């Protein structure tokens, strides 16, 4: 059956030269841009038993006085199907030829043609088909269209591979490169004519920010024709120096349940914006209660929000222009308990990190998700996630690691029970070994034991192996949601990194972390710190230790107690509750204030404690505050007695607060993973807990100017 003709009249090259151009033809669409002339040849190269694309050609006669039809000359290869539709005499009708199917004939060249005849004056037009059927596997399969690395290293003689060649069974393919665009002067991509791999070598001393780059590789398959693939990417020039953060601060989705499948590299970059690598707050206030590693108004660190659920969108995650928002968002959620938290135990999000060009070692920190407070009258709060870091982890450019980010828990538990936050950890994919592990707060399922070999149900289907150094600290006491998260590392796959100028001397940092302390009261406990476990003592309104957060405050058993503070991921912070200085002067630098400590009604935004909400450590956020003496009626954050279940822990990893008569317990704060690499301006290697660990490349230690 003929199809309705589109309103656009096809002219120009679409008009046949025969009989004054009575017959007009197009390929794919009836538009002038797709017009073809009589004698057009459609070349097709396809592997045997592989489906071809849908090839459709439209035709029309100018006078519309009779039917114009197509007839085939030659044999159609076995497995192909054709549809021939006549152009009727109606003024809006067009005919077409369509070829589809899966050719199964022996490899070789097959040719046929269609002659389109207008009975009005016997004018004709011809469409030729030439199909080359190749042996199975001949057509090259390109694994990607993306340039492999986002940075080309300067002053490097050795080859840096930008893309790999395709797979093909054709033994004598010859590759060439063309359409090269965006590359700096003196940087010329070269293709290996035998494999199709593209490299650059002998790069000059050039430093430049990322711009669009592209090139096209062509595979010459001899008698089977050619195949092309265009590679694109935003590429910069310089030394290997960078960071990668995985967590809510740069995410465009609000995860409220775990994800069993691992996001591939492309999806990981789509979800967790690689242009935003910070996991700690900016210095909101130039006061001691603010524990950020950054200096006041220095341009670094994330923006703060107490309504984080609304920041999980493409518009926020992709904003790279708006003041501190360009660095990401860190905070908590006071309107619900559904910010990066799950009603089920130990839920997590699993992503992929690919080692960048030139990177042969890295350092990483992980923070587990916080646990869930209870909602029955005068029930206990919960505890936070552990924190683990390790330096000197060897790697190979292009190697992949699985990154697991623990969600907080909001279990709606009426009393302390078997509920726990998600674990955060890194797996080396080539061996399956876990390199660093930050346990979620609350019930783990395996008391205080090493996670190695425990039930996969605690790790969302994954098997944990390889942890050599495990520390639960004072986290275990109740075997329920009140317990704190531990930490562990595979120390044999890391090494001590020295923070002295030139990379020698100074202090050697291998690995470390902090276990969160269990809670025995209504308040939430904070996440772990950088320089050791929480001490044996704990209680309502306690200041934090070792760069971790402070505890929430219990005020009354009516409207609920505050959660614990979270911990930032940009290295140990400065100032704070126990030491007004830098972390190279005291291991307690950057520790958060307890909920009612200091000027507790003066600094509502950021890491400072506020109205009983536990202060964040090292630029982590404060928790949601509970009942307090500053709000009329004593209500918790949100100014209402009708809101339940939202005395939430701070980001990252703070434990949720406990309940009162009229309001329930809160959710744990979400966890994160952050990776850093590179050599700093003084020649020392970036490392945790604080040597050039932040996003400010000029700040060796938090607080330096």
C-alpha positions as CSV (number, residue, x, y, z in Angstrom):
1,X,0.0,0.0,0.0
2,X,1.4,3.4,-1.0
3,X,2.1,5.9,1.8
4,X,0.9,9.5,2.1
5,X,3.3,11.9,0.5
6,X,4.8,14.5,2.8
7,X,4.0,18.1,2.0
8,X,7.6,18.9,1.2
9,X,8.3,18.7,-2.6
10,X,11.6,17.0,-3.3
11,X,13.6,18.9,-5.9
12,X,17.2,19.3,-7.0
13,X,19.3,16.1,-6.9
14,X,16.2,14.1,-6.2
15,X,14.9,14.6,-9.7
16,X,15.7,11.9,-12.2
17,X,17.4,13.0,-15.4
18,X,15.1,10.8,-17.4
19,X,12.2,12.3,-19.3
20,X,12.4,15.7,-17.7
21,X,12.7,14.4,-14.2
22,X,9.3,12.8,-13.7
23,X,10.5,10.4,-11.0
24,X,11.9,11.7,-7.7
25,X,13.6,9.6,-5.0
26,X,14.8,9.8,-1.5
27,X,16.5,7.6,1.1
28,X,15.1,7.2,4.6
29,X,12.8,10.2,4.6
30,X,10.8,12.3,2.1
31,X,12.9,15.4,2.6
32,X,15.2,17.3,0.2
33,X,18.2,16.5,2.3
34,X,17.8,12.8,1.7
35,X,17.2,13.1,-2.1
36,X,19.1,10.7,-4.4
37,X,19.6,10.5,-8.1
38,X,18.9,7.6,-10.5
39,X,21.8,5.1,-10.4
40,X,22.4,5.5,-6.6
41,X,24.2,2.4,-5.1
42,X,23.5,1.2,-1.6
43,X,26.6,-0.6,-0.3
44,X,26.1,-3.0,2.6
45,X,28.8,-4.9,4.5
46,X,27.4,-7.4,7.0
47,X,28.6,-10.6,8.7
48,X,26.9,-13.8,7.8
49,X,23.7,-14.5,9.8
50,X,23.7,-10.9,11.2
51,X,20.6,-8.7,10.7
52,X,21.0,-5.6,8.5
53,X,19.6,-2.2,9.1
54,X,16.2,-1.2,7.6
55,X,16.9,0.3,4.1
56,X,13.9,2.3,2.7
57,X,13.8,4.3,-0.5
58,X,10.8,6.5,-1.4
59,X,9.8,7.5,-5.0
60,X,7.1,9.7,-6.6
61,X,6.1,10.7,-10.1
62,X,5.5,14.3,-10.9
63,X,2.3,14.1,-12.9
64,X,0.3,11.7,-10.6
65,X,-1.6,10.3,-13.6
66,X,-0.8,6.6,-13.2
67,X,0.8,4.1,-10.9
68,X,4.6,4.1,-10.7
69,X,6.0,0.7,-9.6
70,X,9.4,-0.8,-8.7
71,X,10.7,-4.2,-10.0
72,X,13.7,-6.1,-9.0
73,X,16.4,-7.5,-11.3
74,X,18.8,-10.0,-9.8
75,X,18.5,-12.5,-6.9
76,X,17.8,-11.3,-3.3
77,X,20.2,-13.1,-0.9
78,X,18.6,-15.8,1.2
79,X,17.2,-14.4,4.5
80,X,16.4,-10.9,3.2
81,X,12.9,-9.6,2.8
82,X,11.6,-6.9,0.4
83,X,8.5,-4.7,0.4
84,X,7.6,-3.0,-2.9
85,X,4.8,-0.4,-2.7
86,X,3.4,1.4,-5.7
87,X,3.1,5.2,-6.1
88,X,-0.6,5.5,-7.0
89,X,-2.1,8.3,-9.0
90,X,-3.3,10.1,-5.9
91,X,-1.8,13.5,-5.4
92,X,-0.4,12.8,-1.9
93,X,0.8,9.2,-2.4
94,X,4.4,8.0,-2.7
95,X,5.8,4.5,-3.3
96,X,8.7,2.8,-1.6
97,X,11.2,0.0,-1.7
98,X,12.2,-1.6,1.7
99,X,14.8,-4.2,2.3
100,X,15.3,-5.9,5.7
101,X,16.4,-9.3,7.2
102,X,19.3,-11.5,8.1
103,X,21.4,-12.8,5.2
104,X,22.5,-16.4,5.5
105,X,24.2,-17.1,2.1
106,X,27.9,-17.9,1.9
107,X,30.4,-15.1,2.2
108,X,30.7,-13.2,-1.0
109,X,29.4,-10.2,-3.1
110,X,25.7,-10.1,-4.1
111,X,24.2,-7.4,-6.4
112,X,20.7,-6.6,-7.5
113,X,18.8,-3.5,-8.5
114,X,15.3,-2.0,-8.6
115,X,13.9,-0.3,-11.6
116,X,11.2,2.3,-11.0
117,X,9.0,2.9,-14.1
118,X,6.4,5.6,-14.7
119,X,3.8,4.2,-17.2
120,X,2.9,7.8,-18.2
121,X,6.0,8.1,-20.4
122,X,8.0,5.0,-19.5
123,X,10.6,7.0,-17.8
124,X,12.7,5.0,-15.3
125,X,15.0,5.4,-12.3
126,X,17.4,2.8,-10.8
127,X,18.5,2.0,-7.2
128,X,21.4,-0.5,-7.0
129,X,22.2,-2.7,-4.1
130,X,25.7,-4.2,-3.5
131,X,26.0,-6.5,-0.4
132,X,29.2,-8.0,0.8
133,X,28.5,-10.9,3.2
134,X,31.6,-11.5,5.3
135,X,32.5,-14.4,7.5
136,X,31.0,-14.3,11.1
137,X,33.1,-11.9,13.3
138,X,34.5,-9.8,10.5
139,X,32.7,-6.6,11.2
140,X,34.8,-4.7,13.8
141,X,33.3,-4.3,17.3
142,X,34.4,-1.1,19.0
143,X,33.9,-1.2,22.8
144,X,33.3,2.5,23.2
145,X,33.3,5.9,21.5
146,X,34.9,7.6,24.5
147,X,38.5,8.7,24.8
148,X,39.9,6.6,27.6
149,X,41.4,9.3,29.8
150,X,40.4,12.9,30.7
151,X,44.0,14.0,31.1
152,X,47.0,13.7,28.9
153,X,50.2,13.8,30.9
154,X,52.7,16.5,30.0
155,X,56.5,15.9,29.5
156,X,55.9,12.1,29.0
157,X,58.0,10.2,26.5
158,X,56.2,6.9,26.8
159,X,53.0,6.2,24.9
160,X,49.7,7.1,26.5
161,X,46.8,5.0,25.0
162,X,43.7,7.0,24.3
163,X,41.7,4.2,22.8
164,X,41.9,0.5,22.1
165,X,41.3,-1.1,18.7
166,X,38.2,-3.2,17.9
167,X,37.8,-6.9,17.8
168,X,37.5,-8.6,14.4
169,X,38.2,-12.0,12.9
170,X,39.6,-10.4,9.8
171,X,43.4,-11.0,10.1
172,X,44.7,-8.3,7.8
173,X,42.8,-5.2,8.8
174,X,44.7,-2.0,8.3
175,X,43.8,1.0,10.5
176,X,44.2,4.7,9.8
177,X,43.2,7.9,11.8
178,X,41.6,11.1,10.5
179,X,39.5,14.1,11.6
180,X,41.8,14.9,14.6
181,X,40.4,17.8,16.5
182,X,41.1,19.7,19.8
183,X,44.7,18.4,20.5
184,X,47.3,20.8,21.8
185,X,50.2,21.8,19.6
186,X,52.8,19.1,19.6
187,X,50.4,16.4,20.7
188,X,49.6,14.2,17.7
189,X,47.5,11.0,18.1
190,X,49.0,8.0,16.3
191,X,47.2,4.8,15.3
192,X,48.7,1.4,15.3
193,X,48.0,0.3,11.8
194,X,47.8,-3.4,12.9
195,X,45.7,-3.1,16.0
196,X,43.8,0.2,15.8
197,X,45.0,1.4,19.2
198,X,45.5,5.1,19.4
199,X,48.3,6.7,21.5
200,X,50.1,9.9,22.1
201,X,53.9,10.0,23.0
202,X,56.6,12.5,23.6
203,X,54.1,15.0,24.9
204,X,55.5,18.6,25.4
205,X,55.4,20.7,28.5
206,X,51.8,21.8,28.2
207,X,49.2,22.5,30.9
208,X,45.6,23.2,29.8
209,X,42.1,22.8,31.1
210,X,39.7,20.3,29.6
211,X,38.3,21.0,26.1
212,X,36.5,18.8,23.5
213,X,38.8,16.4,21.6
214,X,37.9,13.9,18.9
215,X,39.3,11.7,16.1
216,X,38.1,8.9,13.8
217,X,39.7,5.5,13.3
218,X,39.0,3.6,10.0
219,X,39.5,-0.2,9.7
220,X,40.2,-1.3,6.1
221,X,38.9,-4.8,5.7
222,X,40.0,-5.4,2.1
223,X,37.4,-7.1,0.1
224,X,34.9,-6.5,2.9
225,X,35.0,-2.8,2.9
226,X,35.7,-0.4,5.8
227,X,34.4,0.3,9.3
228,X,34.8,3.6,11.2
229,X,34.5,4.7,14.8
230,X,34.7,8.3,16.1
231,X,36.1,8.8,19.6
232,X,35.3,11.9,21.7
233,X,36.0,13.3,25.1
234,X,36.8,16.4,27.2
235,X,40.6,16.2,27.8
236,X,43.0,18.3,29.8
237,X,46.8,18.4,30.0
238,X,49.1,18.4,33.0
239,X,50.3,16.1,35.8
240,X,48.2,13.3,37.4
241,X,46.5,15.1,40.2
242,X,42.9,14.7,41.1
243,X,40.1,13.3,43.2
244,X,36.9,11.2,42.8
245,X,34.0,11.4,45.3
246,X,31.1,8.9,45.4
247,X,28.1,9.8,47.6
248,X,25.2,12.2,48.0
249,X,27.2,15.4,47.6
250,X,27.5,15.0,43.8
251,X,24.7,12.6,43.0
252,X,21.6,13.2,40.9
253,X,19.4,10.5,42.4
254,X,18.0,10.1,45.9
255,X,18.6,6.4,46.7
256,X,16.1,5.0,49.2
257,X,16.8,1.4,48.6
258,X,19.9,-0.6,47.8
259,X,21.2,-1.4,44.4
260,X,22.4,-4.9,43.8
261,X,23.8,-4.3,40.3
262,X,27.1,-2.4,39.9
263,X,26.9,0.8,37.9
264,X,29.4,0.7,35.0
265,X,31.9,3.5,34.4
266,X,29.5,5.5,32.2
267,X,26.6,5.2,34.6
268,X,28.8,6.0,37.6
269,X,29.9,9.2,35.9
270,X,26.3,10.0,35.1
271,X,25.1,9.5,38.7
272,X,28.2,10.9,40.5
273,X,29.4,14.0,38.7
274,X,33.2,13.5,38.3
275,X,33.6,17.3,38.1
276,X,32.5,17.5,41.8
277,X,35.1,15.8,44.0
278,X,34.5,17.4,47.4
279,X,32.9,15.6,50.3
280,X,33.1,18.3,53.0
281,X,31.4,21.6,53.8
282,X,32.9,25.0,53.0
283,X,33.7,27.1,56.1
284,X,30.3,28.6,56.7
285,X,31.3,30.6,59.8
286,X,34.8,31.8,60.7
287,X,34.5,30.4,64.2
288,X,35.8,27.5,66.2
289,X,32.6,25.6,66.1
290,X,32.9,25.3,62.3
291,X,35.2,22.2,61.7
292,X,35.6,22.5,57.9
293,X,39.1,21.8,56.6
294,X,38.8,24.9,54.4
295,X,39.4,28.5,55.2
296,X,36.7,31.1,55.3
297,X,35.7,32.3,51.9
298,X,38.5,30.5,50.1
299,X,36.2,29.1,47.4
300,X,36.5,25.4,48.3
301,X,34.1,23.0,49.9
302,X,30.4,22.1,49.5
303,X,27.3,24.2,50.0
304,X,25.2,23.4,53.1
305,X,21.5,22.4,53.1
306,X,19.1,21.1,55.8
307,X,16.9,19.9,52.9
308,X,19.2,17.6,51.0
309,X,16.5,15.4,49.5
310,X,15.7,18.3,47.1
311,X,19.3,18.5,45.9
312,X,19.2,15.0,44.3
313,X,18.5,16.0,40.7
314,X,20.3,16.6,37.4
315,X,20.1,20.4,37.8
316,X,21.9,20.4,41.1
317,X,24.4,17.7,40.3
318,X,25.3,19.3,37.0
319,X,25.6,22.9,38.3
320,X,29.3,23.9,37.9
321,X,28.8,27.6,38.0
322,X,26.9,28.7,41.1
323,X,29.3,29.8,43.9
324,X,29.9,26.9,46.3
325,X,27.1,24.8,44.8
326,X,29.5,24.0,42.0
327,X,31.4,21.9,44.5
328,X,28.4,19.9,45.7
329,X,26.0,19.8,48.6
330,X,26.5,18.4,52.1
331,X,23.9,18.5,54.8
332,X,20.9,16.6,56.3
333,X,17.2,16.3,55.8
334,X,14.7,17.7,58.3
335,X,11.4,17.1,56.4
336,X,11.6,13.3,56.2
337,X,13.9,10.4,56.8
338,X,14.1,9.4,53.1
339,X,17.4,11.1,52.1
340,X,19.8,8.5,51.0
341,X,18.5,6.0,53.5
342,X,16.7,2.6,53.3
343,X,14.1,0.9,55.4
344,X,16.1,-2.3,55.1
345,X,19.4,-3.3,56.6
346,X,22.9,-2.7,55.1
347,X,21.7,-1.3,51.8
348,X,24.2,0.4,49.5
349,X,24.9,1.8,46.0
350,X,27.6,0.1,43.9
351,X,29.6,2.1,41.4
352,X,32.8,1.7,39.3
353,X,35.9,3.7,39.3
354,X,38.5,3.5,36.5
355,X,42.0,4.5,37.3
356,X,43.0,7.7,35.3
357,X,45.9,8.1,32.9
358,X,49.3,8.2,34.7
359,X,48.0,7.2,38.1
360,X,49.9,4.3,39.7
361,X,48.9,4.8,43.3
362,X,46.1,6.4,45.3
363,X,44.7,7.0,48.7
364,X,41.1,6.5,49.8
365,X,38.7,7.2,52.7
366,X,35.3,5.5,53.3
367,X,32.6,6.3,55.8
368,X,29.7,3.9,56.6
369,X,26.0,4.8,56.8
370,X,24.5,5.6,60.2
371,X,21.9,3.5,61.9
372,X,18.2,4.1,62.7
373,X,16.9,5.5,66.0
374,X,13.8,4.0,67.7
375,X,10.3,5.5,67.7
376,X,8.5,4.2,70.8
377,X,8.3,6.5,73.8
378,X,11.7,7.1,75.4
379,X,13.6,4.6,73.2
380,X,17.3,4.7,72.4
381,X,19.0,6.5,69.5
382,X,21.5,4.8,67.3
383,X,25.1,5.1,66.4
384,X,27.2,6.2,63.4
385,X,29.2,4.5,60.7
386,X,32.9,3.8,61.0
387,X,35.6,5.6,59.0
388,X,38.6,3.9,57.3
389,X,41.4,5.3,55.1
390,X,44.6,3.9,53.5
391,X,47.4,5.4,51.4
392,X,49.9,4.1,48.9
393,X,47.4,1.8,47.1
394,X,49.1,0.6,43.9
395,X,47.1,0.6,40.7
396,X,47.4,0.5,36.9
397,X,45.9,3.1,34.6
398,X,42.7,1.7,33.2
399,X,42.2,-0.7,36.1
400,X,38.7,-0.8,37.6
401,X,37.6,-0.9,41.3
402,X,34.1,-1.5,42.7
403,X,33.0,1.4,44.9
404,X,30.3,0.6,47.5
405,X,28.5,3.5,49.3
406,X,26.4,2.7,52.3
407,X,23.0,4.2,52.8
408,X,21.7,5.3,56.1
409,X,19.0,3.2,57.8
410,X,15.4,4.3,58.7
411,X,13.9,1.0,59.9
412,X,10.9,2.4,61.8
413,X,12.0,0.3,64.7
414,X,9.8,0.7,67.8
415,X,12.8,-0.2,70.0
416,X,16.5,-1.0,69.5
417,X,16.7,-4.1,67.4
418,X,18.5,-5.8,64.5
419,X,18.8,-2.7,62.2
420,X,22.0,-1.3,60.6
421,X,23.3,1.2,58.1
422,X,25.0,0.3,54.9
423,X,28.7,-0.5,54.6
424,X,31.1,1.6,52.5
425,X,34.1,-0.1,50.9
426,X,36.4,-0.6,47.9
427,X,37.0,-3.9,46.0
428,X,39.9,-4.5,43.6
429,X,38.1,-6.2,40.8
430,X,41.1,-8.1,39.5
431,X,41.4,-10.0,42.8
432,X,38.1,-9.5,44.7
433,X,40.0,-8.3,47.7
434,X,38.5,-5.5,49.9
435,X,41.0,-2.7,50.4
436,X,39.2,-0.5,52.9
437,X,36.0,-1.1,54.8
438,X,33.9,1.3,56.8
439,X,31.1,-0.5,58.6
440,X,27.6,0.9,58.9
441,X,26.4,1.9,62.3
442,X,24.0,-0.4,64.2
443,X,23.5,-4.1,64.0
444,X,26.0,-5.8,61.7
445,X,24.9,-9.4,62.0
446,X,28.3,-10.7,63.0
447,X,28.9,-8.9,66.4
448,X,32.4,-7.5,66.6
449,X,34.0,-10.0,64.1
450,X,36.0,-9.2,61.0
451,X,33.6,-9.0,58.0
452,X,35.7,-11.5,56.0
453,X,33.6,-14.5,55.0
454,X,30.4,-13.3,56.7
455,X,27.0,-13.9,55.1
456,X,26.6,-12.1,51.8
457,X,23.2,-10.8,53.0
458,X,25.1,-8.3,55.2
459,X,26.8,-6.8,52.1
460,X,24.0,-6.9,49.6
461,X,25.1,-10.0,47.8
462,X,28.8,-9.4,47.9
463,X,31.5,-11.6,49.5
464,X,34.0,-9.7,51.7
465,X,37.5,-11.1,51.7
466,X,41.1,-9.8,52.2
467,X,40.7,-7.5,55.3
468,X,43.8,-7.9,57.3
469,X,43.4,-5.2,60.0
470,X,40.0,-5.0,61.7
471,X,39.0,-2.6,64.6
472,X,35.6,-2.4,66.2
473,X,36.8,-0.2,69.0
474,X,34.1,0.5,71.5
475,X,31.4,0.0,68.9
476,X,30.0,-3.3,70.1
477,X,27.8,-3.6,73.2
478,X,24.2,-4.3,72.5
479,X,24.2,-6.3,69.2
480,X,21.5,-4.0,67.8
481,X,20.9,-0.6,66.3
482,X,22.7,1.1,69.1
483,X,26.1,-0.2,68.2
484,X,28.7,1.8,66.3
485,X,30.5,0.9,63.0
486,X,34.0,-0.5,62.9
487,X,36.7,-0.1,60.3
488,X,39.3,-2.3,58.5
489,X,41.9,-2.3,55.7
490,X,44.0,-4.7,53.7
491,X,47.3,-3.1,54.8
492,X,49.5,-5.2,52.5
493,X,48.1,-3.4,49.5
494,X,48.8,0.0,50.9
495,X,52.1,1.6,52.0
496,X,53.3,4.5,54.2
497,X,53.4,7.8,52.5
498,X,55.6,10.6,53.9
499,X,54.3,14.1,54.0
500,X,57.6,15.9,54.0
501,X,58.7,18.2,51.2
502,X,59.9,16.2,48.2
503,X,58.1,13.1,49.5
504,X,60.8,12.3,52.0
505,X,60.9,13.0,55.8
506,X,58.0,14.2,57.8
507,X,55.4,11.7,59.1
508,X,54.7,8.4,57.4
509,X,51.0,7.7,57.0
510,X,49.9,4.2,56.1
511,X,46.4,3.6,57.2
512,X,43.9,4.6,59.9
513,X,40.4,5.4,60.8
514,X,37.9,5.5,63.7
515,X,35.2,3.2,65.1
516,X,32.0,4.9,66.2
517,X,30.9,4.4,69.8
518,X,27.7,2.7,70.8
519,X,25.0,4.8,72.3
520,X,23.3,4.0,75.6
521,X,20.9,6.9,75.6
522,X,18.2,8.6,73.5
523,X,20.7,10.7,71.5
524,X,22.4,9.7,68.3
525,X,26.1,9.1,68.2
526,X,28.4,10.5,65.5
527,X,30.4,8.8,62.7
528,X,34.0,7.8,63.3
529,X,37.0,10.2,63.0
530,X,40.3,10.1,61.2
531,X,42.8,9.6,64.1
532,X,41.5,6.8,66.3
533,X,38.4,5.3,67.8
534,X,35.9,7.0,70.1
535,X,37.0,6.7,73.7
536,X,35.3,4.4,76.2
537,X,33.3,7.2,77.6
538,X,30.2,8.6,75.9
539,X,27.1,10.4,76.7
540,X,24.5,13.0,76.0
541,X,26.0,16.2,74.5
542,X,29.6,14.9,74.1
543,X,32.2,16.7,72.0
544,X,33.7,14.5,69.3
545,X,37.2,13.0,69.0
546,X,39.9,12.6,66.4
547,X,38.1,14.8,63.8
548,X,34.8,13.0,64.1
549,X,31.4,14.6,64.9
550,X,29.7,15.3,68.3
551,X,26.7,13.5,69.9
552,X,23.2,14.8,69.8
553,X,21.4,16.2,72.8
554,X,18.7,14.6,74.9
555,X,16.4,17.4,76.2
556,X,13.1,15.7,77.0
557,X,11.3,12.5,76.3
558,X,8.4,14.3,74.6
559,X,9.5,15.2,71.0
560,X,12.6,13.2,70.4
561,X,16.4,13.6,70.6
562,X,18.9,14.8,68.1
563,X,21.1,12.6,65.9
564,X,24.9,12.4,65.8
565,X,27.1,14.6,63.6
566,X,28.5,13.4,60.4
567,X,32.2,13.4,59.2
568,X,33.5,15.1,56.1
569,X,35.6,13.2,53.5
570,X,38.1,15.9,52.4
571,X,40.6,15.0,55.1
572,X,40.8,15.9,58.8
573,X,39.4,19.3,59.5
574,X,40.7,22.2,61.7
575,X,39.6,24.0,64.9
576,X,36.6,22.3,66.6
577,X,35.6,21.3,70.1
578,X,38.8,20.0,71.5
579,X,41.6,22.0,69.8
580,X,41.5,25.4,68.1
581,X,44.1,24.7,65.5
582,X,45.3,22.5,62.7
583,X,45.4,18.7,62.6
584,X,49.2,18.6,62.4
585,X,49.2,20.1,65.9
586,X,46.7,17.8,67.6
587,X,44.8,14.6,66.6
588,X,41.5,16.0,67.9
589,X,41.5,18.9,65.4
590,X,38.3,19.2,63.5
591,X,36.2,17.4,66.1
592,X,32.5,18.4,66.2
593,X,30.7,20.0,69.2
594,X,28.2,18.1,71.2
595,X,24.6,19.3,70.6
596,X,24.4,21.8,73.5
597,X,28.0,22.8,73.7
598,X,29.4,26.3,73.1
599,X,27.1,28.8,71.4
600,X,24.5,26.3,70.5
601,X,21.9,28.7,69.2
602,X,24.2,30.9,67.0
603,X,25.2,28.9,63.9
604,X,22.4,27.0,62.2
605,X,24.2,26.2,59.0
606,X,27.1,23.9,58.2
607,X,29.1,21.7,60.6
608,X,28.5,23.7,63.8
609,X,26.2,22.2,66.4
610,X,22.8,23.9,66.7
611,X,19.9,23.6,69.2
612,X,21.1,20.2,70.3
613,X,21.9,18.8,66.9
614,X,25.3,17.1,67.0
615,X,28.1,19.1,65.3
616,X,29.8,17.6,62.2
617,X,33.4,16.6,62.3
618,X,36.0,17.7,59.7
619,X,33.4,19.5,57.6
620,X,30.6,16.9,57.9
621,X,27.2,18.3,58.6
622,X,25.4,18.7,61.9
623,X,22.4,16.5,62.6
624,X,18.8,17.4,62.6
625,X,18.0,18.9,66.0
626,X,15.4,17.3,68.4
627,X,13.4,18.8,71.2
628,X,15.2,21.8,72.7
629,X,14.6,24.9,74.8
630,X,14.8,27.4,71.9
631,X,11.7,26.5,70.0
632,X,8.3,27.3,71.2
633,X,6.6,24.1,72.4
634,X,10.0,22.4,72.4
635,X,9.5,20.9,68.9
636,X,12.3,19.5,66.8
637,X,13.5,21.0,63.6
638,X,10.6,21.8,61.3
639,X,8.7,23.7,64.1
640,X,5.8,21.2,64.3
641,X,4.7,18.4,66.6
642,X,3.2,16.4,63.7
643,X,6.3,15.3,61.9
644,X,7.7,11.9,62.7
645,X,10.9,9.9,62.2
646,X,13.2,12.7,61.2
647,X,15.8,13.3,64.0
648,X,18.3,12.3,61.4
649,X,22.1,11.9,61.6
650,X,24.5,14.2,59.9
651,X,26.3,13.5,56.6
652,X,28.3,11.4,56.5
653,X,27.4,8.5,58.7
654,X,25.8,10.1,61.8
655,X,23.4,8.0,63.8
656,X,19.7,8.8,64.0
657,X,18.3,10.2,67.2
658,X,15.9,8.4,69.6
659,X,12.2,9.0,70.3
660,X,9.9,10.8,72.6
661,X,6.1,10.5,73.3
662,X,5.0,12.3,70.2
663,X,7.9,11.9,67.7
664,X,9.9,9.0,66.5
665,X,13.5,8.2,65.9
666,X,15.6,9.4,63.0
667,X,17.5,7.9,60.0
668,X,21.2,7.5,59.9
669,X,23.2,9.8,57.7
670,X,24.5,8.3,54.4
671,X,28.1,7.2,53.8
672,X,30.6,7.9,51.1
673,X,33.9,7.0,49.4
674,X,36.5,9.5,48.3
675,X,39.7,8.8,46.3
676,X,42.7,11.1,45.9
677,X,45.9,10.9,43.9
678,X,48.9,12.9,42.7
679,X,52.0,14.8,43.8
680,X,51.6,18.2,45.4
681,X,53.5,21.4,44.7
682,X,56.1,20.6,47.4
683,X,56.8,17.2,45.9
684,X,54.9,15.2,48.6
685,X,52.2,12.7,47.7
686,X,48.6,13.5,48.6
687,X,47.5,11.3,51.5
688,X,45.1,11.0,54.4
689,X,44.5,12.0,57.1
690,X,45.4,15.6,55.9
691,X,48.4,16.0,53.5
692,X,46.9,17.9,50.6
693,X,43.8,15.7,51.1
694,X,41.3,18.5,50.5
695,X,40.3,20.0,47.1
696,X,42.5,23.1,47.6
697,X,45.8,22.2,45.8
698,X,47.6,24.9,47.7
699,X,46.7,23.8,51.2
700,X,49.0,21.2,52.6
701,X,47.2,20.9,56.0
702,X,43.7,22.1,56.9
703,X,44.0,25.7,58.1
704,X,47.2,26.6,56.3
705,X,47.1,29.7,54.2
